[in-house]
Amino acid sequence: MLGKKFWKLKVQERKISHQERDMKKIAVVTGANRGLGFGTVKELAKRGYEVLLLGRNLAQVEERAESLRKEGFSARAFALDLARPESIEHAAQEISAFPISLLVNNAGVFLEKGIGYDPEVVRETMQVNVLGPLQFTMELAPVLKKNKAQVVNVSSGMGSLSEMGGGTPGYRLSKTALNAVTRNLAVDWQAAGVRVNSVCPGWVRTEMGGEGAERSIEQGVASILAVVREDAPSGGFFRDGKPVEW
Ligand SMILES: NC(=O)c1ccc[n+]([C@@H]2O[C@H](COP(=O)([O-])OP(=O)(O)OC[C@H]3O[C@@H](n4cnc5c(N)ncnc54)[C@H](OP(=O)(O)O)[C@@H]3O)[C@@H](O)[C@H]2O)c1
């Protein structure tokens, strides 16, 4: 027979784990199935966040979430296709009950190969890299404001006007526009205490960056998360925590 003392201890244990759970901060990462997205999720889980992994292939993000749970982390998976406004709306509805304190708009595409201009490719790139993340962030506005959350938009030096080069117009335009979203929301949400920043991860060895890129995923993730801190600024553009020229 199990004594009263045992059950009292069990109840105390349960209470503690509930308290710990309540204290857990929730982070949302898009494009979380691979590359910088999954790297970011892993690092945030290590830092004590409960992580919500979003990806367009639910089975894949679920597998990733399960691998984290096996390591003892809290992780959940949700479907999100930034090319489809109805998927964005649905995903935002699904996660808006969580007290989100960090949103990392990481997912993105680089569909162009050279200097050519293909209007369809530009349109698709704008949808996935800027219009989709903008819609998603706006749908989450109430919960982001309620929790005085931080928003990190994963941009690129290729979106910097002062360093603007030629070629790949869709990608360049999309990241410049994403930087404008950062500035715009940082102003609009200042009073609500929501901080919004753009970051450049550097040139990273992912499927997008290629094998010849100079940085590891861990280095790219460190650059993304350098801006996630108590005294984080708002409305800035950073690489490795240092300001980048717009
Ligand atoms: N790697 C670099 O050198 C570099 C440099 C500067 C900036 N960045 C930026 O860093 C971010 C992550 O890039 P990465 O290097 O990790 O690229 P990656 O390995 O190609 O991963 C891209 C991620 O975006 C997701 N994605 C693509 N289309 C999507 C859609 N329609 N809806 C939802 N998710 C979608 C992909 O999901 P699927 O697996 O389903 O395709 C994947 O998870 C991007 O915003 C990129 O522009 C990267």
The ligand as an SDF file (V2000), in Angstrom:
LIG
                    3D

 48 52  0  0  0  0  0  0  0  0999 V2000
   21.6520   30.1920  -45.8140 N   0  0  0  0  0  0  0  0  0  0  0  0
   22.0750   31.4110  -46.0120 C   0  0  0  0  0  0  0  0  0  0  0  0
   23.2270   31.6380  -46.4160 O   0  0  0  0  0  0  0  0  0  0  0  0
   21.1700   32.5800  -45.7180 C   0  0  0  0  0  0  0  0  0  0  0  0
   21.7160   33.8650  -45.8160 C   0  0  0  0  0  0  0  0  0  0  0  0
   20.9200   34.9630  -45.5200 C   0  0  0  0  0  0  0  0  0  0  0  0
   19.6020   34.7570  -45.1460 C   0  0  0  0  0  0  0  0  0  0  0  0
   19.0910   33.4850  -45.0810 N   0  0  0  0  0  0  0  0  0  0  0  0
   17.6840   33.3470  -44.6900 C   0  0  0  0  0  0  0  0  0  0  0  0
   17.5780   32.4160  -43.6240 O   0  0  0  0  0  0  0  0  0  0  0  0
   16.2940   31.7840  -43.6610 C   0  0  0  0  0  0  0  0  0  0  0  0
   16.4610   30.2770  -43.5690 C   0  0  0  0  0  0  0  0  0  0  0  0
   17.2420   29.8560  -44.6740 O   0  0  0  0  0  0  0  0  0  0  0  0
   18.0080   28.4680  -44.7580 P   0  0  0  0  0  0  0  0  0  0  0  0
   19.3720   28.7760  -45.2180 O   0  0  0  0  0  0  0  0  0  0  0  0
   17.8060   27.6680  -43.5270 O   0  0  0  0  0  0  0  0  0  0  0  0
   17.2390   27.8340  -45.9950 O   0  0  0  0  0  0  0  0  0  0  0  0
   16.7290   26.3610  -46.3020 P   0  0  0  0  0  0  0  0  0  0  0  0
   17.6240   25.3500  -45.7030 O   0  0  0  0  0  0  0  0  0  0  0  0
   16.4820   26.3400  -47.7600 O   0  0  0  0  0  0  0  0  0  0  0  0
   15.3390   26.3160  -45.5050 O   0  0  0  0  0  0  0  0  0  0  0  0
   14.2710   27.1080  -45.9120 C   0  0  0  0  0  0  0  0  0  0  0  0
   13.0800   26.8210  -45.0260 C   0  0  0  0  0  0  0  0  0  0  0  0
   11.9680   27.5990  -45.4760 O   0  0  0  0  0  0  0  0  0  0  0  0
   10.8600   26.7280  -45.6460 C   0  0  0  0  0  0  0  0  0  0  0  0
    9.9040   27.1570  -46.6560 N   0  0  0  0  0  0  0  0  0  0  0  0
   10.1120   27.3350  -47.9840 C   0  0  0  0  0  0  0  0  0  0  0  0
    8.9560   27.6650  -48.5860 N   0  0  0  0  0  0  0  0  0  0  0  0
    8.0020   27.6910  -47.6310 C   0  0  0  0  0  0  0  0  0  0  0  0
    6.6180   27.9320  -47.6370 C   0  0  0  0  0  0  0  0  0  0  0  0
    5.9440   28.2040  -48.7550 N   0  0  0  0  0  0  0  0  0  0  0  0
    5.9470   27.8900  -46.4610 N   0  0  0  0  0  0  0  0  0  0  0  0
    6.5850   27.5980  -45.3130 C   0  0  0  0  0  0  0  0  0  0  0  0
    7.8950   27.3150  -45.2490 N   0  0  0  0  0  0  0  0  0  0  0  0
    8.5980   27.3670  -46.4020 C   0  0  0  0  0  0  0  0  0  0  0  0
   11.4770   25.3940  -46.0370 C   0  0  0  0  0  0  0  0  0  0  0  0
   10.5440   24.3450  -45.8780 O   0  0  0  0  0  0  0  0  0  0  0  0
   10.5400   23.0410  -46.8580 P   0  0  0  0  0  0  0  0  0  0  0  0
   11.5450   22.0820  -46.2840 O   0  0  0  0  0  0  0  0  0  0  0  0
    9.1350   22.5500  -46.7800 O   0  0  0  0  0  0  0  0  0  0  0  0
   10.9440   23.5060  -48.2250 O   0  0  0  0  0  0  0  0  0  0  0  0
   12.6440   25.3510  -45.0730 C   0  0  0  0  0  0  0  0  0  0  0  0
   12.2280   24.9480  -43.8070 O   0  0  0  0  0  0  0  0  0  0  0  0
   15.6400   32.2450  -44.9650 C   0  0  0  0  0  0  0  0  0  0  0  0
   14.7250   33.2790  -44.6920 O   0  0  0  0  0  0  0  0  0  0  0  0
   16.8030   32.7750  -45.7700 C   0  0  0  0  0  0  0  0  0  0  0  0
   16.4120   33.7490  -46.7150 O   0  0  0  0  0  0  0  0  0  0  0  0
   19.8320   32.4090  -45.3410 C   0  0  0  0  0  0  0  0  0  0  0  0
  1  2  1  0
  2  3  2  0
  2  4  1  0
  4  5  1  0
  4 48  2  0
  5  6  2  0
  6  7  1  0
  7  8  2  0
  8  9  1  0
  8 48  1  0
  9 10  1  0
  9 46  1  0
 10 11  1  0
 11 12  1  0
 11 44  1  0
 12 13  1  0
 13 14  1  0
 14 15  2  0
 14 16  1  0
 14 17  1  0
 17 18  1  0
 18 19  2  0
 18 20  1  0
 18 21  1  0
 21 22  1  0
 22 23  1  0
 23 24  1  0
 23 42  1  0
 24 25  1  0
 25 26  1  0
 25 36  1  0
 26 27  1  0
 26 35  1  0
 27 28  2  0
 28 29  1  0
 29 30  1  0
 29 35  2  0
 30 31  1  0
 30 32  2  0
 32 33  1  0
 33 34  2  0
 34 35  1  0
 36 37  1  0
 36 42  1  0
 37 38  1  0
 38 39  2  0
 38 40  1  0
 38 41  1  0
 42 43  1  0
 44 45  1  0
 44 46  1  0
 46 47  1  0
M  CHG  2   8   1  16  -1
M  END
$$$$
